[in-house]
Amino acid sequence: MSEYAFRKINIDALEEDVLLPSDLYDPDPRGPDGVLSDAQRKAGEVRNLVSRGDIPGALNAILSEPPYGDGVDEAKDLTTSSLLLILNSTRASEIPTILKSLGQEQQDHLMAYIYKGMAAIGQGSDVSGSVLLNWHAQLTEVAGVGCIVRVMADRRTL
C-alpha cells in the first residue's frame, strides 16, 4: 500500500516558485490615489474637449498613461466611460484621420479599450456594438494585425 503514498503529497506546497499577476508587470508608479485623481482630471478634460468638438485632443488625453493594475477599478471604469463617450461622439468619416494621428502605443491602448467595451456590451452599459466594431475595423486597417497581437499579449489590464 505504500506505493500509493505519493498521491497524498500536496506538490503545490513544495513548489517555491509561484508566478503572481503582480510579477508579470511593474505596478503603476502613481499609486491608487494618484491614478484615481488623474482619471478624474482626464474625464473632466475629455468632456470639455468633446463639447468643443476636439475629438483628437480628447483621444490623446485619455489614451496617455491609462490606469492599470490592481486596486484602481474606479479609475479604470471612469477612463473607460470617458473613452466610450469619445468613440460615440465621433463621426465615422473622421475616424481614419484621427487614428493616423495616434502613436503606436496609443493605438494599442485604444484597441484594448475597444475590447473592454465589447466585453461590456451585454452587461447593461450604454455601449453600441456597431460603433465599437466600426472603430475596431478602421483601427485594424491603420495599425495592422500587430496591434491586436500586442493587446492580447499585454498582461496589464486596462
N, C-alpha and C positions, 0 to 999 in steps of 0.2 A: 504494500500500500504506500510505502514511502516514495515510490517512483512517481506518484501524483502530487507530492507535496509542493512542487514548483508552481502549481496552479494557484496556490493560496498566497503567493508573494505578490504584493502590490508593487509592480515595477515603476509606477509613476512616483512613488515615494522615494525610490532610489535614484531617480533621474535628477541631476543637478541643474542642467541647462534647460530652462523653461523660457520660451520666447513670449513676451508680453507685447500687446499692441503699442505700449509706450516705448518699447525698444526699437520699433521699426522706423520712427521718425523723431526728430527733436521737438520738444514741446514749444508752443508759441511763446516767444520771449516777452510778450506784453503782459502775460498773466490773465486770468479770467476777468478781473475788473477792468483792466485796460482794454481788453478785447471788446467787452460789452459797451464801454463808453465810446470806443472807436466806431463800433457798429451803429450806435445811436446817432453819433455825429454824421456818419456817412448816410444814414437813412434820411436825415433832415436835408442834407445837401442834395441827395438824389431827388427828393420831392421838389425842391426848388428848381433844379436843373430840368426836370421833366416838365414842370409847369411853364418854363421858359422855352421849351422845345429843343433843348440841348441834349439830345439823346447820346451822342458820342461822349460828351463830357460826363454824363451820368454813368454811362457804362464803364468809362475809365476809372471813375471814382469808386464804384462799388467793387470792381474786379482787382483793385490794388490791395494787397495784403488781406485776403479773406480770412475769416476766423476758422481755425481747425483745431482738432484735438478734443480732449475730454474736458467736461465742466464748463463748456461755453455754448450750451444748447440754445439759450435765449438769443445770443448774438448770432448764431447760425440761422435761426428762424427769422430774425429781423433782417439779416442780409439777404436771405432767400426771398422773402416777400418784397424787398426793395428791388431786387433784380427782376422778379416776375412782373412788377409794375412797369419797369423799363421795357421788358420784352412785349408786354401787352400794349404799350403806348407807341410802339414803333410801326411805321408804315412798311409794308412788305417791299416796296421799291427802294427804301433806304438801307435795307439790311446789308446788301453786299458791300457798299461803300463803308459802312460802319465797321464791318468785320475786317475789311482790309486795313483799316487804320489801327487795329489792335495788334499788340505784340503776341508772340507765341505763348508766353506764359498766361497772358490774359485770355487768349483763345482757349487754352486748356481749362482755365478756371470757369469760363463760360460754359464749356461743354459739360463740366462736372455739375454745374448748377442746372443745366438743361436736363440732365439725367435725374437729378434730385427732384426737379419739378415733375418729370414724368412718373416718378415713383409716388408722388403725392396726388396724382390725378383722381384716384378712387377713394381718397380719404377726406372728402368734404372741403377741399380747398378750391379757390376760385381760379384754378389753372385751366387754361384752354389747351387741349391736346393738339389741336391743329396749329396753334401758334408755336408751340414747342417743336413740333415736327418740322415746321417751316424753317425755324431757326436752325434746327439740327441739320437739315439738308443743306442749307446755304453755308453753314459753318464747315461742314464736311467738304464742300466744294472749295472753299477758300483755304482751309487749314490742312486738308487731306486726312487720310485714314490714321496717320500717325497721332493726330490729336486724340482720337478715340482710344488708341492703344496706351498713350501716356496717362489718360484719365483712368482707365481700367487698372493700370499697374500702380498708380499712386496709392499709397497706404493712408495718406491723410484724408480724413472725411470732412467735407465742407458742410 
